[in-house]
Amino acid sequence: MTFFTELNNEGTSGVAYKNLTLKKAIIVYFSKNGNCTIADLCTELGLSTPKINNILNELIAEGLVKDYGKLQSRGGRKPNIYGLVTESGYFLGIDVKNSHLNIGLTDLQKNLVHVKSNIPYSLTNNKESLDELCELINGFIKESPIKRDKILGAGINLSGRINYSTGYSYNFFHFNEEPLSRVIERNIGLRIFLENDSRAMAFGEFSAGVVKEEENVLFLNMDYGMGVGIMINSQLYYGKSGFAGEFGHIPFFNNEIICSCGKKGCLETEVSGWALVRNFKAKLAEGSSSILSNMPVEDIKLNDIIEASIKDDVLAIELVAEVGEKLGKGIAVLINIFNPEMVILGGSLAETGEYIRLPIKSALNKYSLSLVNNDTQLKMSKLGEKAGVIGACLLVRNRLLGLV
């Protein structure tokens, strides 16, 4: 039985469990600190050289660890250096968007080795959409250069309320009492971890993106909806039931617009991709001109408006700026509450760049406390569309290794 098979075997106990725990501790050390000597592991784990040597030999036999030869030194006996075999295991990340999927694979050392973006897909809350999702994931695995038996687990990001610890999704595909993660596991044949898309994107950006030394970070996922991923003391914040970050559903406006959650006046009713599309179509109906004017109104999607703004379409730019100004007021509330070191703007609307960042920055200066605001950096996402894929992969990796 291999290390990862043992890791997923809840029946492991006794001596086998102790041995598994030591293997995991060594792999975790390698993943955090890189290659090292037996002496380093003895110091870190408080174990004897023979014990560490035995465990390393087992991991080498399983293909997870490699002896990289002698450490270069000026004198004395040179110790051997050991480290992970990066191609011994891979983690699959699936970032589910409203109209497409992004899927990727990372290796044991967190490198993104294979990715496919903008796979056409329509996210709707029915069994057909779920079946299609599973088919697309299986298709990606089949076409991937990485063999299925090398993939150790998969993370799937969905919008809305997700309880990652139980595997339930309450906004999409909640058709029966069985956890959604278990349903997908039967179709994919891999261990499945569900995560809220904004949290996964926040973790990706925190682990491999624009974040450097900062420990308290907010990630704004500006897409069709509006979510926030919260990092406190370098850890994702989930709240009591795992639903923290539903920024789009705070009662922010006194309007009669019904939100997707069924309530009126939510932030998302005026500050979201949905709101931008609705307002854009309304302006066209009133006679405003745009480079999209010749396109059937019912066919206009969020990406069309984003592309129009990038091409300097005046109507698109004006409406994006309106969203940015209102969103900035909402972010000011978050800054006043959390006093974060950094706020990251991500999601599809971040592709509009300064057209949305500048109105947000202006609103932050107007509505947030200056003493608090001065300590908060406002950054654009570095990873862009890859943030969710990388976050999903790294969360699976960390959960399988017990790092979170």
C-alpha positions as CSV (number, residue, x, y, z in Angstrom):
1,M,0.0,0.0,0.0
2,T,1.5,3.4,-1.0
3,F,1.7,6.5,1.1
4,F,-1.3,8.3,-0.4
5,T,-3.4,5.1,-0.4
6,E,-2.6,4.8,3.3
7,L,-3.4,8.4,3.8
8,N,-6.9,8.0,2.5
9,N,-7.5,4.7,4.4
10,E,-9.4,5.6,7.6
11,G,-8.8,2.1,9.0
12,T,-5.0,2.6,9.4
13,S,-4.0,2.1,13.1
14,G,-1.3,0.9,15.5
15,V,2.3,0.7,14.2
16,A,1.1,1.4,10.6
17,Y,-0.5,4.6,11.7
18,K,2.6,5.8,13.5
19,N,4.7,4.9,10.4
20,L,2.3,6.9,8.2
21,T,2.4,9.9,10.5
22,L,6.2,9.9,10.3
23,K,6.1,9.7,6.5
24,K,3.6,12.6,6.4
25,A,5.8,14.7,8.7
26,I,8.8,14.1,6.4
27,I,6.9,14.9,3.2
28,V,5.5,18.0,4.9
29,Y,9.0,19.1,5.9
30,F,10.2,18.7,2.3
31,S,7.3,20.5,0.9
32,K,7.8,23.5,3.2
33,N,11.6,23.7,3.3
34,G,12.9,21.9,0.2
35,N,15.7,19.4,0.1
36,C,17.6,18.5,3.3
37,T,19.9,16.1,5.1
38,I,19.0,13.3,7.5
39,A,20.5,15.4,10.2
40,D,18.1,18.2,9.4
41,L,15.1,15.8,9.7
42,C,16.4,14.3,13.0
43,T,16.6,17.8,14.5
44,E,13.2,18.8,13.2
45,L,11.4,15.6,14.2
46,G,13.4,14.6,17.2
47,L,14.0,11.1,15.9
48,S,17.1,8.9,15.6
49,T,19.2,8.6,12.4
50,P,18.3,4.9,11.9
51,K,14.6,5.6,12.3
52,I,14.7,8.5,9.8
53,N,16.8,6.4,7.4
54,N,14.3,3.6,7.5
55,I,11.4,5.9,6.7
56,L,13.3,7.6,3.9
57,N,14.1,4.2,2.4
58,E,10.4,3.3,2.3
59,L,9.5,6.6,0.7
60,I,12.3,6.2,-1.8
61,A,11.0,2.7,-2.6
62,E,7.5,4.2,-3.2
63,G,9.0,6.8,-5.6
64,L,8.1,9.8,-3.4
65,V,11.6,10.8,-2.2
66,K,14.9,10.8,-4.0
67,D,18.5,10.7,-2.8
68,Y,20.0,13.7,-4.7
69,G,23.6,12.8,-3.8
70,K,26.3,14.4,-1.6
71,L,26.0,17.9,-0.2
72,Q,28.9,20.1,-1.4
73,S,31.1,21.2,1.5
74,R,34.7,22.2,2.0
75,G,35.7,19.5,4.4
76,G,34.7,16.5,6.4
77,R,32.3,13.7,5.4
78,K,29.7,15.0,3.0
79,P,26.0,14.1,3.9
80,N,23.5,13.1,1.3
81,I,20.7,15.4,0.3
82,Y,17.1,14.1,0.1
83,G,14.0,15.7,-1.4
84,L,10.6,15.0,-3.0
85,V,10.2,13.5,-6.5
86,T,8.1,16.2,-8.0
87,E,6.5,13.9,-10.6
88,S,5.5,11.3,-8.1
89,G,2.1,12.9,-7.5
90,Y,-0.2,15.5,-9.0
91,F,-3.3,17.5,-7.9
92,L,-6.2,18.5,-10.1
93,G,-7.9,21.9,-9.8
94,I,-11.3,22.7,-11.5
95,D,-12.5,26.3,-11.4
96,V,-16.1,26.5,-12.4
97,K,-17.3,29.8,-13.9
98,N,-20.7,30.8,-15.1
99,S,-19.9,30.1,-18.8
100,H,-16.7,28.1,-18.8
101,L,-14.2,26.0,-16.9
102,N,-10.5,26.4,-16.1
103,I,-8.8,23.1,-15.2
104,G,-5.1,22.5,-14.3
105,L,-2.6,20.1,-12.6
106,T,0.1,20.9,-10.2
107,D,2.9,18.6,-9.1
108,L,4.1,17.8,-5.6
109,Q,6.3,20.9,-5.5
110,K,3.4,23.3,-6.4
111,N,4.4,23.8,-10.1
112,L,1.5,24.2,-12.6
113,V,2.4,21.6,-15.2
114,H,-0.7,21.4,-17.4
115,V,-3.7,23.8,-17.7
116,K,-6.6,24.3,-20.1
117,S,-8.6,27.5,-19.8
118,N,-12.0,28.7,-21.1
119,I,-13.5,25.3,-21.7
120,P,-17.1,26.1,-22.8
121,Y,-19.6,25.2,-20.1
122,S,-22.9,26.5,-18.8
123,L,-23.3,26.4,-15.0
124,T,-27.0,25.7,-14.3
125,N,-28.5,24.1,-11.3
126,N,-29.7,20.8,-12.8
127,K,-28.5,17.2,-13.2
128,E,-27.6,17.8,-16.9
129,S,-25.1,20.5,-15.9
130,L,-23.6,18.3,-13.2
131,D,-23.2,15.4,-15.7
132,E,-21.6,17.7,-18.2
133,L,-19.1,18.9,-15.5
134,C,-18.1,15.4,-14.7
135,E,-17.7,14.6,-18.5
136,L,-15.5,17.6,-19.1
137,I,-13.3,16.7,-16.1
138,N,-12.9,13.1,-17.2
139,G,-12.1,14.4,-20.7
140,F,-9.4,16.7,-19.4
141,I,-7.8,13.8,-17.4
142,K,-8.0,11.5,-20.5
143,E,-6.3,14.0,-22.7
144,S,-3.7,15.1,-20.0
145,P,-0.1,13.9,-20.3
146,I,-0.4,12.9,-16.6
147,K,-1.7,9.4,-16.0
148,R,-4.9,9.2,-13.9
149,D,-3.2,7.0,-11.2
150,K,-0.7,9.8,-10.6
151,I,-3.5,12.2,-9.7
152,L,-3.9,12.1,-5.9
153,G,-7.0,14.3,-5.6
154,A,-9.1,17.0,-7.1
155,G,-10.5,20.3,-5.9
156,I,-13.6,21.8,-7.4
157,N,-14.5,25.5,-7.0
158,L,-18.2,26.6,-7.1
159,S,-19.8,29.9,-6.3
160,G,-22.2,30.2,-3.3
161,R,-22.3,28.5,0.0
162,I,-19.9,25.5,0.2
163,N,-19.1,23.5,3.3
164,Y,-15.7,22.1,2.4
165,S,-15.4,19.9,5.5
166,T,-18.7,18.0,4.7
167,G,-18.5,18.2,0.9
168,Y,-21.9,19.9,0.6
169,S,-22.8,22.6,-1.9
170,Y,-26.0,24.5,-1.1
171,N,-26.4,26.7,-4.2
172,F,-25.6,24.2,-6.9
173,F,-26.4,20.5,-7.4
174,H,-27.9,20.1,-3.9
175,F,-30.3,17.4,-5.2
176,N,-30.2,14.9,-2.4
177,E,-28.9,14.2,1.1
178,E,-25.6,12.8,-0.1
179,P,-22.6,15.2,-0.2
180,L,-21.9,16.6,-3.7
181,S,-18.2,15.7,-3.3
182,R,-19.2,12.0,-2.9
183,V,-21.4,12.1,-6.0
184,I,-18.6,13.5,-8.1
185,E,-16.1,11.1,-6.6
186,R,-18.1,8.2,-8.1
187,N,-18.1,9.8,-11.5
188,I,-14.5,10.9,-11.5
189,G,-12.8,8.1,-9.5
190,L,-10.7,10.6,-7.5
191,R,-10.9,12.1,-4.0
192,I,-12.9,15.3,-4.3
193,F,-12.7,18.5,-2.2
194,L,-15.2,21.2,-2.8
195,E,-14.4,24.9,-2.1
196,N,-16.0,28.3,-2.6
197,D,-14.5,29.9,-5.7
198,S,-13.6,33.2,-4.0
199,R,-11.8,31.4,-1.2
200,A,-9.9,29.2,-3.6
201,M,-8.9,32.2,-5.7
202,A,-7.8,34.0,-2.5
203,F,-5.6,31.0,-1.5
204,G,-4.1,30.8,-5.0
205,E,-3.2,34.5,-5.0
206,F,-1.9,34.3,-1.4
207,S,0.3,31.2,-2.1
208,A,1.6,32.0,-5.6
209,G,0.4,35.4,-6.6
210,V,0.8,39.1,-5.7
211,V,1.0,38.5,-1.9
212,K,4.5,38.6,-0.5
213,E,4.9,39.0,3.3
214,E,1.3,40.1,4.0
215,E,-0.7,37.8,6.4
216,N,-4.1,39.6,6.5
217,V,-5.5,39.9,3.0
218,L,-8.9,40.3,1.3
219,F,-9.5,39.0,-2.2
220,L,-12.5,40.4,-4.1
221,N,-13.9,38.0,-6.7
222,M,-15.6,40.4,-9.1
223,D,-17.5,38.2,-11.5
224,Y,-21.2,37.6,-12.3
225,G,-21.6,37.6,-8.5
226,M,-19.4,39.4,-5.8
227,G,-17.6,37.3,-3.2
228,V,-14.7,37.8,-0.9
229,G,-12.0,35.4,0.2
230,I,-10.6,36.3,3.7
231,M,-7.1,35.4,4.8
232,I,-6.4,36.1,8.5
233,N,-2.9,35.3,9.9
234,S,-2.1,33.5,6.7
235,Q,-5.2,31.2,7.1
236,L,-8.4,31.1,5.2
237,Y,-11.3,32.3,7.3
238,Y,-14.5,30.2,7.0
239,G,-16.8,31.2,9.9
240,K,-18.9,28.9,12.0
241,S,-20.6,27.0,9.1
242,G,-18.0,27.6,6.4
243,F,-20.0,30.3,4.6
244,A,-17.9,33.4,5.4
245,G,-17.3,35.8,2.6
246,E,-20.8,36.3,1.1
247,F,-20.0,39.9,0.5
248,G,-22.5,40.2,-2.4
249,H,-25.4,39.5,-0.1
250,I,-25.1,42.3,2.5
251,P,-28.2,44.6,2.4
252,F,-26.5,47.6,0.8
253,F,-29.1,49.3,-1.3
254,N,-32.7,50.5,-0.8
255,N,-34.0,49.2,-4.1
256,E,-36.7,46.7,-5.3
257,I,-34.3,44.6,-7.3
258,I,-34.5,40.9,-6.4
259,C,-31.2,39.3,-5.9
260,S,-30.3,35.7,-6.8
261,C,-30.6,34.8,-3.1
262,G,-34.3,35.9,-3.2
263,K,-33.9,39.1,-1.1
264,K,-34.0,42.7,-2.2
265,G,-31.3,45.4,-2.0
266,C,-28.2,43.1,-1.8
267,L,-24.9,44.5,-2.9
268,E,-24.9,42.2,-5.9
269,T,-28.1,43.8,-7.3
270,E,-26.1,46.8,-8.4
271,V,-22.5,45.8,-8.0
272,S,-21.8,42.6,-9.9
273,G,-21.4,41.2,-13.4
274,W,-25.1,40.5,-13.5
275,A,-25.9,44.1,-12.7
276,L,-23.4,45.4,-15.3
277,V,-25.0,43.2,-18.0
278,R,-28.5,44.3,-17.0
279,N,-27.6,48.0,-16.9
280,F,-25.8,47.8,-20.2
281,K,-28.8,46.2,-22.0
282,A,-31.0,48.8,-20.5
283,K,-28.8,51.7,-21.8
284,L,-28.9,50.1,-25.3
285,A,-32.7,49.9,-25.1
286,E,-32.8,53.6,-24.2
287,G,-30.7,54.5,-27.3
288,S,-27.1,54.6,-26.1
289,S,-24.5,53.7,-28.6
290,S,-21.8,51.1,-28.3
291,I,-19.5,48.9,-30.4
292,L,-21.9,46.1,-29.3
293,S,-25.0,48.0,-30.7
294,N,-25.2,45.7,-33.7
295,M,-25.2,42.6,-31.5
296,P,-28.5,41.0,-30.5
297,V,-29.2,42.4,-27.0
298,E,-30.2,39.0,-25.6
299,D,-26.8,37.5,-26.7
300,I,-24.7,40.1,-24.8
301,K,-22.6,38.5,-22.1
302,L,-20.3,39.9,-19.4
303,N,-17.2,39.0,-21.3
304,D,-18.5,41.0,-24.3
305,I,-18.8,44.2,-22.1
306,I,-15.4,43.6,-20.6
307,E,-13.8,43.3,-24.1
308,A,-15.7,46.4,-25.2
309,S,-14.3,48.4,-22.3
310,I,-10.8,47.2,-23.2
311,K,-11.4,48.5,-26.7
312,D,-12.3,51.9,-25.2
313,D,-16.1,51.6,-25.6
314,V,-17.4,54.7,-23.8
315,L,-20.7,53.1,-22.6
316,A,-18.9,50.0,-21.3
317,I,-16.3,52.2,-19.5
318,E,-18.9,54.4,-17.9
319,L,-20.9,51.5,-16.5
320,V,-17.8,49.7,-15.3
321,A,-16.8,52.9,-13.5
322,E,-20.3,53.0,-11.9
323,V,-19.8,49.5,-10.6
324,G,-16.3,50.4,-9.3
325,E,-17.5,53.5,-7.4
326,K,-20.3,51.6,-5.6
327,L,-18.0,48.6,-5.0
328,G,-15.4,50.9,-3.5
329,K,-17.9,52.0,-1.0
330,G,-18.6,48.4,0.0
331,I,-14.9,47.6,0.2
332,A,-14.4,50.7,2.4
333,V,-16.7,48.9,4.9
334,L,-14.6,45.8,4.8
335,I,-11.4,47.8,5.3
336,N,-12.9,49.6,8.3
337,I,-13.8,46.3,9.8
338,F,-10.8,44.1,9.0
339,N,-8.0,46.6,8.6
340,P,-6.2,44.3,6.1
341,E,-2.7,44.7,4.8
342,M,-3.9,44.2,1.2
343,V,-7.0,44.1,-0.9
344,I,-6.7,42.2,-4.1
345,L,-9.1,42.8,-7.1
346,G,-9.6,39.6,-9.0
347,G,-12.2,37.8,-11.1
348,S,-13.3,38.7,-14.7
349,L,-14.1,42.3,-14.0
350,A,-10.4,42.8,-13.0
351,E,-9.6,42.5,-16.7
352,T,-10.9,46.0,-17.1
353,G,-7.8,47.2,-15.2
354,E,-7.7,50.9,-14.3
355,Y,-11.3,51.4,-15.5
356,I,-12.5,49.6,-12.4
357,R,-9.5,50.1,-10.1
358,L,-9.4,53.9,-10.2
359,P,-13.1,54.4,-9.2
360,I,-12.7,51.8,-6.4
361,K,-9.6,53.7,-5.2
362,S,-11.4,57.0,-5.3
363,A,-14.3,55.6,-3.3
364,L,-11.9,54.1,-0.7
365,N,-10.3,57.4,-0.1
366,K,-13.8,59.0,0.3
367,Y,-15.5,56.4,2.5
368,S,-12.8,54.5,4.5
369,L,-11.1,55.8,7.6
370,S,-7.8,57.4,6.5
371,L,-5.7,55.9,9.3
372,V,-7.0,52.5,8.2
373,N,-6.9,53.1,4.5
374,N,-3.3,54.2,4.5
375,D,-2.2,50.8,5.8
376,T,-4.0,48.9,3.1
377,Q,-2.5,48.2,-0.4
378,L,-4.9,47.9,-3.3
379,K,-3.5,45.4,-5.8
380,M,-4.8,43.7,-9.0
381,S,-4.6,39.9,-9.2
382,K,-1.4,38.6,-10.6
383,L,-2.7,35.1,-11.4
384,G,-5.8,36.2,-13.2
385,E,-7.9,33.3,-14.6
386,K,-5.3,30.8,-13.1
387,A,-5.9,32.0,-9.5
388,G,-8.8,29.5,-8.9
389,V,-7.1,26.6,-10.5
390,I,-3.9,27.1,-8.6
391,G,-5.8,27.7,-5.3
392,A,-7.9,24.5,-5.8
393,C,-4.7,22.4,-6.5
394,L,-2.8,23.7,-3.6
395,L,-5.8,23.3,-1.2
396,V,-6.1,19.6,-2.2
397,R,-2.3,19.2,-1.8
398,N,-2.4,20.8,1.7
399,R,-5.5,18.8,2.8
400,L,-4.1,15.5,1.7
401,L,-0.8,16.3,3.5
402,G,-2.5,17.7,6.6
403,L,-1.1,21.2,6.1
404,V,-4.5,22.9,6.7
